[in-house]
Amino acid sequence: MTMIRRALMALGVAGLVAAVLRLRGSGGTPPSEGGWRELSGPDLR
């Protein structure tokens, strides 16, 4: 019984940490440079 209680406690703590991290988020704005760009001419070779 003690083992089950400890497992449930660990799952609860892990869920709480995951919820806090999810709600807090990383914030900020997405990067405005880089990423995909259309290729044309010599870039295609």
mmCIF file of the N, C-alpha and C atoms, coordinates in Angstrom:
data_MODEL
# 
_entry.id   MODEL 
# 
loop_
_atom_site.group_PDB 
_atom_site.id 
_atom_site.type_symbol 
_atom_site.label_atom_id 
_atom_site.label_alt_id 
_atom_site.label_comp_id 
_atom_site.label_asym_id 
_atom_site.label_entity_id 
_atom_site.label_seq_id 
_atom_site.pdbx_PDB_ins_code 
_atom_site.Cartn_x 
_atom_site.Cartn_y 
_atom_site.Cartn_z 
_atom_site.occupancy 
_atom_site.B_iso_or_equiv 
_atom_site.pdbx_formal_charge 
_atom_site.auth_seq_id 
_atom_site.auth_comp_id 
_atom_site.auth_asym_id 
_atom_site.auth_atom_id 
_atom_site.pdbx_PDB_model_num 
ATOM 1   N N  . MET A 1 1  ? 0.825  -1.202 0.000   1.00 0.00 ? 1  MET A N  1 
ATOM 2   C CA . MET A 1 1  ? 0.000  0.000  0.000   1.00 0.00 ? 1  MET A CA 1 
ATOM 3   C C  . MET A 1 1  ? 0.867  1.264  0.000   1.00 0.00 ? 1  MET A C  1 
ATOM 4   N N  . THR A 1 2  ? 1.954  1.227  0.727   1.00 0.00 ? 2  THR A N  1 
ATOM 5   C CA . THR A 1 2  ? 2.837  2.383  0.801   1.00 0.00 ? 2  THR A CA 1 
ATOM 6   C C  . THR A 1 2  ? 3.440  2.689  -0.570  1.00 0.00 ? 2  THR A C  1 
ATOM 7   N N  . MET A 1 3  ? 3.757  1.621  -1.325  1.00 0.00 ? 3  MET A N  1 
ATOM 8   C CA . MET A 1 3  ? 4.355  1.807  -2.651  1.00 0.00 ? 3  MET A CA 1 
ATOM 9   C C  . MET A 1 3  ? 3.371  2.498  -3.605  1.00 0.00 ? 3  MET A C  1 
ATOM 10  N N  . ILE A 1 4  ? 2.117  2.106  -3.533  1.00 0.00 ? 4  ILE A N  1 
ATOM 11  C CA . ILE A 1 4  ? 1.094  2.732  -4.382  1.00 0.00 ? 4  ILE A CA 1 
ATOM 12  C C  . ILE A 1 4  ? 0.925  4.205  -4.002  1.00 0.00 ? 4  ILE A C  1 
ATOM 13  N N  . ARG A 1 5  ? 0.943  4.480  -2.716  1.00 0.00 ? 5  ARG A N  1 
ATOM 14  C CA . ARG A 1 5  ? 0.798  5.866  -2.245  1.00 0.00 ? 5  ARG A CA 1 
ATOM 15  C C  . ARG A 1 5  ? 1.960  6.729  -2.730  1.00 0.00 ? 5  ARG A C  1 
ATOM 16  N N  . ARG A 1 6  ? 3.177  6.171  -2.654  1.00 0.00 ? 6  ARG A N  1 
ATOM 17  C CA . ARG A 1 6  ? 4.342  6.916  -3.124  1.00 0.00 ? 6  ARG A CA 1 
ATOM 18  C C  . ARG A 1 6  ? 4.286  7.153  -4.630  1.00 0.00 ? 6  ARG A C  1 
ATOM 19  N N  . ALA A 1 7  ? 3.835  6.147  -5.383  1.00 0.00 ? 7  ALA A N  1 
ATOM 20  C CA . ALA A 1 7  ? 3.716  6.298  -6.839  1.00 0.00 ? 7  ALA A CA 1 
ATOM 21  C C  . ALA A 1 7  ? 2.700  7.381  -7.186  1.00 0.00 ? 7  ALA A C  1 
ATOM 22  N N  . LEU A 1 8  ? 1.568  7.381  -6.502  1.00 0.00 ? 8  LEU A N  1 
ATOM 23  C CA . LEU A 1 8  ? 0.550  8.405  -6.761  1.00 0.00 ? 8  LEU A CA 1 
ATOM 24  C C  . LEU A 1 8  ? 1.049  9.790  -6.379  1.00 0.00 ? 8  LEU A C  1 
ATOM 25  N N  . MET A 1 9  ? 1.808  9.868  -5.300  1.00 0.00 ? 9  MET A N  1 
ATOM 26  C CA . MET A 1 9  ? 2.373  11.156 -4.885  1.00 0.00 ? 9  MET A CA 1 
ATOM 27  C C  . MET A 1 9  ? 3.359  11.665 -5.930  1.00 0.00 ? 9  MET A C  1 
ATOM 28  N N  . ALA A 1 10 ? 4.209  10.766 -6.448  1.00 0.00 ? 10 ALA A N  1 
ATOM 29  C CA . ALA A 1 10 ? 5.181  11.161 -7.471  1.00 0.00 ? 10 ALA A CA 1 
ATOM 30  C C  . ALA A 1 10 ? 4.469  11.625 -8.742  1.00 0.00 ? 10 ALA A C  1 
ATOM 31  N N  . LEU A 1 11 ? 3.415  10.922 -9.136  1.00 0.00 ? 11 LEU A N  1 
ATOM 32  C CA . LEU A 1 11 ? 2.656  11.324 -10.320 1.00 0.00 ? 11 LEU A CA 1 
ATOM 33  C C  . LEU A 1 11 ? 1.983  12.686 -10.104 1.00 0.00 ? 11 LEU A C  1 
ATOM 34  N N  . GLY A 1 12 ? 1.480  12.911 -8.917  1.00 0.00 ? 12 GLY A N  1 
ATOM 35  C CA . GLY A 1 12 ? 0.847  14.186 -8.608  1.00 0.00 ? 12 GLY A CA 1 
ATOM 36  C C  . GLY A 1 12 ? 1.836  15.340 -8.662  1.00 0.00 ? 12 GLY A C  1 
ATOM 37  N N  . VAL A 1 13 ? 3.016  15.131 -8.088  1.00 0.00 ? 13 VAL A N  1 
ATOM 38  C CA . VAL A 1 13 ? 4.038  16.180 -8.108  1.00 0.00 ? 13 VAL A CA 1 
ATOM 39  C C  . VAL A 1 13 ? 4.481  16.452 -9.539  1.00 0.00 ? 13 VAL A C  1 
ATOM 40  N N  . ALA A 1 14 ? 4.680  15.379 -10.320 1.00 0.00 ? 14 ALA A N  1 
ATOM 41  C CA . ALA A 1 14 ? 5.086  15.549 -11.720 1.00 0.00 ? 14 ALA A CA 1 
ATOM 42  C C  . ALA A 1 14 ? 4.008  16.302 -12.512 1.00 0.00 ? 14 ALA A C  1 
ATOM 43  N N  . GLY A 1 15 ? 2.751  15.983 -12.270 1.00 0.00 ? 15 GLY A N  1 
ATOM 44  C CA . GLY A 1 15 ? 1.660  16.673 -12.941 1.00 0.00 ? 15 GLY A CA 1 
ATOM 45  C C  . GLY A 1 15 ? 1.585  18.144 -12.555 1.00 0.00 ? 15 GLY A C  1 
ATOM 46  N N  . LEU A 1 16 ? 1.834  18.427 -11.281 1.00 0.00 ? 16 LEU A N  1 
ATOM 47  C CA . LEU A 1 16 ? 1.825  19.811 -10.822 1.00 0.00 ? 16 LEU A CA 1 
ATOM 48  C C  . LEU A 1 16 ? 2.946  20.614 -11.467 1.00 0.00 ? 16 LEU A C  1 
ATOM 49  N N  . VAL A 1 17 ? 4.135  20.034 -11.522 1.00 0.00 ? 17 VAL A N  1 
ATOM 50  C CA . VAL A 1 17 ? 5.264  20.716 -12.161 1.00 0.00 ? 17 VAL A CA 1 
ATOM 51  C C  . VAL A 1 17 ? 4.970  20.950 -13.641 1.00 0.00 ? 17 VAL A C  1 
ATOM 52  N N  . ALA A 1 18 ? 4.426  19.934 -14.325 1.00 0.00 ? 18 ALA A N  1 
ATOM 53  C CA . ALA A 1 18 ? 4.102  20.080 -15.748 1.00 0.00 ? 18 ALA A CA 1 
ATOM 54  C C  . ALA A 1 18 ? 3.056  21.180 -15.961 1.00 0.00 ? 18 ALA A C  1 
ATOM 55  N N  . ALA A 1 19 ? 2.057  21.245 -15.086 1.00 0.00 ? 19 ALA A N  1 
ATOM 56  C CA . ALA A 1 19 ? 1.017  22.263 -15.217 1.00 0.00 ? 19 ALA A CA 1 
ATOM 57  C C  . ALA A 1 19 ? 1.592  23.665 -15.017 1.00 0.00 ? 19 ALA A C  1 
ATOM 58  N N  . VAL A 1 20 ? 2.470  23.819 -14.033 1.00 0.00 ? 20 VAL A N  1 
ATOM 59  C CA . VAL A 1 20 ? 3.074  25.131 -13.782 1.00 0.00 ? 20 VAL A CA 1 
ATOM 60  C C  . VAL A 1 20 ? 3.910  25.560 -14.979 1.00 0.00 ? 20 VAL A C  1 
ATOM 61  N N  . LEU A 1 21 ? 4.716  24.636 -15.515 1.00 0.00 ? 21 LEU A N  1 
ATOM 62  C CA . LEU A 1 21 ? 5.549  24.977 -16.668 1.00 0.00 ? 21 LEU A CA 1 
ATOM 63  C C  . LEU A 1 21 ? 4.694  25.300 -17.887 1.00 0.00 ? 21 LEU A C  1 
ATOM 64  N N  . ARG A 1 22 ? 3.596  24.576 -18.043 1.00 0.00 ? 22 ARG A N  1 
ATOM 65  C CA . ARG A 1 22 ? 2.705  24.816 -19.187 1.00 0.00 ? 22 ARG A CA 1 
ATOM 66  C C  . ARG A 1 22 ? 2.029  26.183 -19.086 1.00 0.00 ? 22 ARG A C  1 
ATOM 67  N N  . LEU A 1 23 ? 1.563  26.525 -17.901 1.00 0.00 ? 23 LEU A N  1 
ATOM 68  C CA . LEU A 1 23 ? 0.879  27.807 -17.722 1.00 0.00 ? 23 LEU A CA 1 
ATOM 69  C C  . LEU A 1 23 ? 1.856  28.974 -17.812 1.00 0.00 ? 23 LEU A C  1 
ATOM 70  N N  . ARG A 1 24 ? 3.051  28.772 -17.295 1.00 0.00 ? 24 ARG A N  1 
ATOM 71  C CA . ARG A 1 24 ? 4.041  29.843 -17.301 1.00 0.00 ? 24 ARG A CA 1 
ATOM 72  C C  . ARG A 1 24 ? 4.512  30.128 -18.720 1.00 0.00 ? 24 ARG A C  1 
ATOM 73  N N  . GLY A 1 25 ? 4.757  29.091 -19.502 1.00 0.00 ? 25 GLY A N  1 
ATOM 74  C CA . GLY A 1 25 ? 5.182  29.248 -20.892 1.00 0.00 ? 25 GLY A CA 1 
ATOM 75  C C  . GLY A 1 25 ? 6.549  29.886 -20.998 1.00 0.00 ? 25 GLY A C  1 
ATOM 76  N N  . SER A 1 26 ? 6.983  30.050 -22.231 1.00 0.00 ? 26 SER A N  1 
ATOM 77  C CA . SER A 1 26 ? 8.301  30.635 -22.450 1.00 0.00 ? 26 SER A CA 1 
ATOM 78  C C  . SER A 1 26 ? 8.200  32.134 -22.726 1.00 0.00 ? 26 SER A C  1 
ATOM 79  N N  . GLY A 1 27 ? 7.015  32.608 -23.109 1.00 0.00 ? 27 GLY A N  1 
ATOM 80  C CA . GLY A 1 27 ? 6.814  34.032 -23.364 1.00 0.00 ? 27 GLY A CA 1 
ATOM 81  C C  . GLY A 1 27 ? 7.608  34.510 -24.566 1.00 0.00 ? 27 GLY A C  1 
ATOM 82  N N  . GLY A 1 28 ? 7.744  35.800 -24.692 1.00 0.00 ? 28 GLY A N  1 
ATOM 83  C CA . GLY A 1 28 ? 8.513  36.363 -25.785 1.00 0.00 ? 28 GLY A CA 1 
ATOM 84  C C  . GLY A 1 28 ? 7.783  36.301 -27.112 1.00 0.00 ? 28 GLY A C  1 
ATOM 85  N N  . THR A 1 29 ? 8.470  36.734 -28.136 1.00 0.00 ? 29 THR A N  1 
ATOM 86  C CA . THR A 1 29 ? 7.907  36.707 -29.478 1.00 0.00 ? 29 THR A CA 1 
ATOM 87  C C  . THR A 1 29 ? 8.685  35.717 -30.326 1.00 0.00 ? 29 THR A C  1 
ATOM 88  N N  . PRO A 1 30 ? 8.049  35.135 -31.320 1.00 0.00 ? 30 PRO A N  1 
ATOM 89  C CA . PRO A 1 30 ? 8.756  34.196 -32.184 1.00 0.00 ? 30 PRO A CA 1 
ATOM 90  C C  . PRO A 1 30 ? 9.826  34.912 -33.009 1.00 0.00 ? 30 PRO A C  1 
ATOM 91  N N  . PRO A 1 31 ? 10.834 34.201 -33.461 1.00 0.00 ? 31 PRO A N  1 
ATOM 92  C CA . PRO A 1 31 ? 11.894 34.842 -34.237 1.00 0.00 ? 31 PRO A CA 1 
ATOM 93  C C  . PRO A 1 31 ? 11.355 35.427 -35.541 1.00 0.00 ? 31 PRO A C  1 
ATOM 94  N N  . SER A 1 32 ? 11.866 36.589 -35.917 1.00 0.00 ? 32 SER A N  1 
ATOM 95  C CA . SER A 1 32 ? 11.389 37.244 -37.138 1.00 0.00 ? 32 SER A CA 1 
ATOM 96  C C  . SER A 1 32 ? 12.347 37.035 -38.301 1.00 0.00 ? 32 SER A C  1 
ATOM 97  N N  . GLU A 1 33 ? 13.495 36.427 -38.041 1.00 0.00 ? 33 GLU A N  1 
ATOM 98  C CA . GLU A 1 33 ? 14.467 36.177 -39.112 1.00 0.00 ? 33 GLU A CA 1 
ATOM 99  C C  . GLU A 1 33 ? 14.705 34.681 -39.236 1.00 0.00 ? 33 GLU A C  1 
ATOM 100 N N  . GLY A 1 34 ? 15.285 34.301 -40.369 1.00 0.00 ? 34 GLY A N  1 
ATOM 101 C CA . GLY A 1 34 ? 15.598 32.890 -40.585 1.00 0.00 ? 34 GLY A CA 1 
ATOM 102 C C  . GLY A 1 34 ? 14.382 32.127 -41.077 1.00 0.00 ? 34 GLY A C  1 
ATOM 103 N N  . GLY A 1 35 ? 14.472 30.838 -41.052 1.00 0.00 ? 35 GLY A N  1 
ATOM 104 C CA . GLY A 1 35 ? 13.364 30.005 -41.490 1.00 0.00 ? 35 GLY A CA 1 
ATOM 105 C C  . GLY A 1 35 ? 13.442 29.704 -42.975 1.00 0.00 ? 35 GLY A C  1 
ATOM 106 N N  . TRP A 1 36 ? 12.304 29.366 -43.540 1.00 0.00 ? 36 TRP A N  1 
ATOM 107 C CA . TRP A 1 36 ? 12.231 28.965 -44.939 1.00 0.00 ? 36 TRP A CA 1 
ATOM 108 C C  . TRP A 1 36 ? 12.222 30.195 -45.850 1.00 0.00 ? 36 TRP A C  1 
ATOM 109 N N  . ARG A 1 37 ? 12.781 30.023 -47.021 1.00 0.00 ? 37 ARG A N  1 
ATOM 110 C CA . ARG A 1 37 ? 12.694 31.072 -48.038 1.00 0.00 ? 37 ARG A CA 1 
ATOM 111 C C  . ARG A 1 37 ? 12.593 30.400 -49.399 1.00 0.00 ? 37 ARG A C  1 
ATOM 112 N N  . GLU A 1 38 ? 11.984 31.091 -50.342 1.00 0.00 ? 38 GLU A N  1 
ATOM 113 C CA . GLU A 1 38 ? 11.805 30.542 -51.675 1.00 0.00 ? 38 GLU A CA 1 
ATOM 114 C C  . GLU A 1 38 ? 13.123 30.608 -52.440 1.00 0.00 ? 38 GLU A C  1 
ATOM 115 N N  . LEU A 1 39 ? 13.461 29.506 -53.084 1.00 0.00 ? 39 LEU A N  1 
ATOM 116 C CA . LEU A 1 39 ? 14.701 29.456 -53.870 1.00 0.00 ? 39 LEU A CA 1 
ATOM 117 C C  . LEU A 1 39 ? 14.403 29.758 -55.329 1.00 0.00 ? 39 LEU A C  1 
ATOM 118 N N  . SER A 1 40 ? 15.343 30.441 -55.981 1.00 0.00 ? 40 SER A N  1 
ATOM 119 C CA . SER A 1 40 ? 15.181 30.714 -57.404 1.00 0.00 ? 40 SER A CA 1 
ATOM 120 C C  . SER A 1 40 ? 16.563 30.828 -58.029 1.00 0.00 ? 40 SER A C  1 
ATOM 121 N N  . GLY A 1 41 ? 16.654 30.549 -59.321 1.00 0.00 ? 41 GLY A N  1 
ATOM 122 C CA . GLY A 1 41 ? 17.896 30.699 -60.058 1.00 0.00 ? 41 GLY A CA 1 
ATOM 123 C C  . GLY A 1 41 ? 19.005 29.773 -59.577 1.00 0.00 ? 41 GLY A C  1 
ATOM 124 N N  . PRO A 1 42 ? 20.197 30.327 -59.332 1.00 0.00 ? 42 PRO A N  1 
ATOM 125 C CA . PRO A 1 42 ? 21.341 29.493 -58.987 1.00 0.00 ? 42 PRO A CA 1 
ATOM 126 C C  . PRO A 1 42 ? 21.207 28.792 -57.617 1.00 0.00 ? 42 PRO A C  1 
ATOM 127 N N  . ASP A 1 43 ? 20.289 29.264 -56.779 1.00 0.00 ? 43 ASP A N  1 
ATOM 128 C CA . ASP A 1 43 ? 20.112 28.616 -55.470 1.00 0.00 ? 43 ASP A CA 1 
ATOM 129 C C  . ASP A 1 43 ? 19.539 27.200 -55.619 1.00 0.00 ? 43 ASP A C  1 
ATOM 130 N N  . LEU A 1 44 ? 18.879 26.920 -56.732 1.00 0.00 ? 44 LEU A N  1 
ATOM 131 C CA . LEU A 1 44 ? 18.265 25.607 -56.928 1.00 0.00 ? 44 LEU A CA 1 
ATOM 132 C C  . LEU A 1 44 ? 19.287 24.536 -57.259 1.00 0.00 ? 44 LEU A C  1 
ATOM 133 N N  . ARG A 1 45 ? 20.479 24.910 -57.676 1.00 0.00 ? 45 ARG A N  1 
ATOM 134 C CA . ARG A 1 45 ? 21.461 23.892 -58.088 1.00 0.00 ? 45 ARG A CA 1 
ATOM 135 C C  . ARG A 1 45 ? 22.222 23.356 -56.923 1.00 0.00 ? 45 ARG A C  1 
# 
